[in-house]
Amino acid sequence: MTNHPTPPATPSLVAVTEAVEVAEVEALLDHLPRTEPVTWLRNGEGMVGWGVAARIRTTGPERFRDADKWWAELCDQAQVRDDVDQPGTGLLAFGSFAFADQPGDSVLTVPSVILGRRGSVAWRTTVHVEDSPAPAAVEVEPRVEPTGVLFSDGALDGETWMGVVADAVARIDAGDLEKVVLARDLIATADAEIDVRAPVAHLATHYPTCWTFHVDGMFGATPEMLVRRERGLVTSRVLAGTIRRTGDDERDLALAATLARSSKDLEEHEYAVRSVADALEPHCSSMNVPESPFVLHLPNVMHLATDVNGVVHDAATVSSLRLAESLHPSAAVGGTPTPVAVALIAEIEGMDRGRYAGPVGWIDADGDGEWGIALRSASVDGAQVRLFAGCGIVGDSAPEAELAESQAKFVPVRDAVTGA
Ligand SMILES: C=C(O[C@H]1C=CC=C(C(=O)O)[C@@H]1O)C(=O)O
């Protein structure tokens, strides 16, 4: 007789959200201890959390479904008191999901304590397992900057990666597909275990308009919102089409105008917007898909950007995590057509993306939440950080230009780990 292992019982959680003075949580990151920290911040608002009240790790093609089911059961069994009732209050989980069905590990975690702020409202949520003690106060040690950081090639060196880009262009020219996003990695090694709060604080300061995140070792500052659902409204910020900034404002404005007229970038952008609009459509009773993109200015690069909005009709049955699943991978990180592009990535990219370019964000007990795409990101493990950057390859992409673009996309995390 075979004994099947019994799945772990879903814990019964008790969550309490109470209002706090905004002045008390000014500079949220300054309240974040080193133990199991999570972060989701933009323009100084958002949430930081620490400790683990509950956590699930999933893998494979069912990773989103398994995590979503676990979360729904957890919420059903939980006792929640929410005195604030804002997006981000009550019982909350933070997640980071693998890009590919295989290999890769995904995680959804419920912190023991969350501090949040949105405009003039601030809150503290504490979560504990029923019949066990509420989370104790923890000491917040000062952030420790990484030292002695040295960089080395990741899976492929620059030359080899350019060869891979040339192979992809040949496949596109042969008519196999229209676009593929190819990524590369870079390794940074410090002389001691990295305190992830330091690069996270650096990113939040230097890229305030991006979503700065950290979940279970995956951190970054992403400009791309895969899906946000809030009280029946859904938004997705699609980015595709990039130009590097020069640091000279006048030249950058001229470059922005060039980007907005570049047929290569407009074509690449159109693919990405279509893939998002098509995936959202079955969930929406009405949608707004702007006809032309705007130029999003970031400190290191500029992007063509489109905000797609809609009114969802299935919020009661489909969570924001399941919406993220249906949008993933968009053409901004996979390609077009998606299945051919994803297969080509697995065939020629030459590295495991892990959780890079996968959905990262949070979900509440109603299934609302925000899921960004883990771009301009890295995974940290002890003294080592693995940085990622990818570029959309279309028929007239030049390998040298794509290598330079990938280097520009490494800048945020590279500067964050060297403290530059
Ligand atoms: C895949 C990345 O960027 C995507 C998002 C915006 C613009 C892109 C581009 O122009 O290639 C990429 O599709 C990355 O930053 O690693």
The ligand as an SDF file (V2000), in Angstrom:
LIG
                    3D

 16 16  0  0  0  0  0  0  0  0999 V2000
   12.4170   42.7790  -20.9460 C   0  0  0  0  0  0  0  0  0  0  0  0
   12.6840   43.9870  -20.4730 C   0  0  0  0  0  0  0  0  0  0  0  0
   12.0140   45.1120  -20.9120 O   0  0  0  0  0  0  0  0  0  0  0  0
   10.8290   45.0130  -21.6480 C   0  0  0  0  0  0  0  0  0  0  0  0
    9.9980   46.1100  -21.1750 C   0  0  0  0  0  0  0  0  0  0  0  0
   10.0620   47.3540  -21.7570 C   0  0  0  0  0  0  0  0  0  0  0  0
   10.7510   47.5360  -22.9570 C   0  0  0  0  0  0  0  0  0  0  0  0
   11.3110   46.4800  -23.6150 C   0  0  0  0  0  0  0  0  0  0  0  0
   12.0330   46.6870  -24.8930 C   0  0  0  0  0  0  0  0  0  0  0  0
   11.9820   47.7990  -25.4390 O   0  0  0  0  0  0  0  0  0  0  0  0
   12.7000   45.7660  -25.3480 O   0  0  0  0  0  0  0  0  0  0  0  0
   11.1630   45.0840  -23.1290 C   0  0  0  0  0  0  0  0  0  0  0  0
   10.1570   44.4610  -23.8760 O   0  0  0  0  0  0  0  0  0  0  0  0
   13.6630   44.2190  -19.3860 C   0  0  0  0  0  0  0  0  0  0  0  0
   13.8010   45.3490  -18.9260 O   0  0  0  0  0  0  0  0  0  0  0  0
   14.3380   43.2580  -18.9710 O   0  0  0  0  0  0  0  0  0  0  0  0
  1  2  2  0
  2  3  1  0
  2 14  1  0
  3  4  1  0
  4  5  1  0
  4 12  1  0
  5  6  2  0
  6  7  1  0
  7  8  2  0
  8  9  1  0
  8 12  1  0
  9 10  2  0
  9 11  1  0
 12 13  1  0
 14 15  2  0
 14 16  1  0
M  END
$$$$
